[in-house]
Amino acid sequence: MPEPAWRNEGTEPDYRFTLANERTFLAWIRTALALLAGGVLLHQFATELDPRLVVTVLSVGLGVVAGVLSVVSYTRWRANEIAIRQGRPLPFSWVLPGLAAVSLLTSAVLVVLLLVA
């Protein structure tokens, strides 16, 4: 696989910053896997919750968010790596507020379903 062109721009950063950026990327990937697992578990084991359509939509939604988070985590890692190499501030990301909103919405829907059931 050829090396990306941006790896030749700027100066080579201290390896500790690069490794910290990679650890953050892996943490986002773990979060995406946890969301995917939560969606699968919700769909498979929450058989008592009704309406079933809402549970299915919530499960599929968690799977979609997991896929989006996987892609966004790579683009975030890449943008951070470029900023580190060029000595610029790290870019703002909407991922944290977005993930918090998804968690809040999922929790609220599950609480309502559990109270109704």
Backbone torsions as a table, in degrees:
resi	resn	phi	psi	omega
1	MET	NA	127.6	-177.9
2	PRO	-69.4	150.8	178.8
3	GLU	-74.5	135.7	179.3
4	PRO	-64.4	150.2	-177.2
5	ALA	-63.4	-33.7	-177.4
6	TRP	-66.0	-17.8	178.3
7	ARG	-70.9	-15.2	178.9
8	ASN	-98.8	-0.6	180.0
9	GLU	-91.4	154.5	177.1
10	GLY	66.9	-156.5	-180.0
11	THR	-111.7	152.4	178.1
12	GLU	-66.6	120.9	-177.1
13	PRO	-77.3	165.9	172.1
14	ASP	-57.0	132.8	-174.0
15	TYR	-60.2	-24.9	179.5
16	ARG	-64.9	-35.2	177.9
17	PHE	-70.2	-39.6	177.9
18	THR	-64.1	-44.0	179.9
19	LEU	-67.1	-37.1	176.6
20	ALA	-64.4	-39.8	177.0
21	ASN	-62.9	-40.4	178.3
22	GLU	-67.0	-38.6	177.2
23	ARG	-63.2	-38.7	177.6
24	THR	-64.9	-42.3	176.3
25	PHE	-57.7	-46.0	-179.7
26	LEU	-65.2	-33.5	176.5
27	ALA	-64.8	-39.6	177.2
28	TRP	-66.0	-37.9	177.6
29	ILE	-64.9	-41.5	176.5
30	ARG	-61.3	-39.5	177.7
31	THR	-63.4	-42.2	178.3
32	ALA	-63.0	-41.7	178.2
33	LEU	-64.8	-37.7	177.9
34	ALA	-65.6	-40.6	176.7
35	LEU	-63.4	-42.0	178.4
36	LEU	-63.6	-45.1	178.4
37	ALA	-62.9	-39.7	177.7
38	GLY	-62.0	-41.1	177.9
39	GLY	-63.9	-43.1	178.8
40	VAL	-65.1	-46.1	179.8
41	LEU	-62.9	-41.5	178.4
42	LEU	-60.0	-44.7	-178.5
43	HIS	-68.2	-39.5	-175.1
44	GLN	-81.4	-35.0	-169.9
45	PHE	-112.3	-8.6	178.7
46	ALA	-94.8	55.4	-175.5
47	THR	-74.8	-17.5	-178.9
48	GLU	-84.9	-14.1	-177.4
49	LEU	-81.5	132.7	177.1
50	ASP	-128.1	152.9	-1.0
51	PRO	-73.9	141.3	-175.4
52	ARG	-62.0	-31.5	179.2
53	LEU	-60.8	-40.2	179.3
54	VAL	-65.1	-41.0	178.1
55	VAL	-63.9	-41.7	179.0
56	THR	-65.1	-44.3	178.8
57	VAL	-62.1	-42.2	178.3
58	LEU	-63.5	-41.6	178.9
59	SER	-64.5	-46.0	178.5
60	VAL	-64.7	-40.3	177.6
61	GLY	-58.9	-42.6	177.4
62	LEU	-63.5	-38.2	177.1
63	GLY	-64.8	-40.8	178.6
64	VAL	-66.1	-44.2	178.3
65	VAL	-61.2	-38.4	177.7
66	ALA	-62.1	-43.3	178.2
67	GLY	-64.8	-43.5	178.6
68	VAL	-63.8	-42.4	179.7
69	LEU	-63.2	-34.3	177.0
70	SER	-62.3	-44.2	179.4
71	VAL	-69.0	-44.4	-178.4
72	VAL	-64.3	-35.2	-179.8
73	SER	-63.9	-36.9	176.9
74	TYR	-68.0	-45.6	-178.7
75	THR	-65.1	-33.8	176.9
76	ARG	-67.4	-43.6	177.4
77	TRP	-59.2	-45.6	-178.6
78	ARG	-63.4	-45.9	179.9
79	ALA	-62.7	-40.2	177.3
80	ASN	-65.7	-40.5	179.9
81	GLU	-63.8	-42.1	178.4
82	ILE	-64.4	-43.7	179.4
83	ALA	-62.8	-40.4	178.6
84	ILE	-63.2	-44.6	-179.1
85	ARG	-64.2	-32.1	-176.9
86	GLN	-98.1	3.7	177.3
87	GLY	69.0	26.9	179.6
88	ARG	-99.5	162.7	174.5
89	PRO	-64.4	152.8	178.2
90	LEU	-69.2	141.2	-177.4
91	PRO	-71.9	152.5	175.2
92	PHE	-70.6	147.5	177.7
93	SER	-129.7	139.4	176.9
94	TRP	-85.6	0.8	-174.0
95	VAL	-62.9	-45.5	-177.5
96	LEU	-62.6	-52.0	177.2
97	PRO	-62.1	-36.3	179.1
98	GLY	-65.5	-43.0	179.0
99	LEU	-67.1	-37.8	176.3
100	ALA	-63.7	-40.4	178.7
101	ALA	-65.0	-41.8	178.1
102	VAL	-63.5	-42.1	178.7
103	SER	-63.4	-42.9	178.7
104	LEU	-63.1	-46.2	-179.5
105	LEU	-63.1	-45.1	179.1
106	THR	-61.4	-45.0	178.9
107	SER	-61.9	-44.2	-179.0
108	ALA	-62.2	-44.5	-179.8
109	VAL	-64.7	-42.8	179.7
110	LEU	-65.0	-39.9	178.1
111	VAL	-62.1	-44.7	179.4
112	VAL	-62.7	-45.3	179.3
113	LEU	-61.9	-39.1	-179.9
114	LEU	-70.4	-35.3	179.2
115	LEU	-71.7	-33.7	-179.7
116	VAL	-75.8	-34.0	-174.9
117	ALA	-69.8	NA	NA
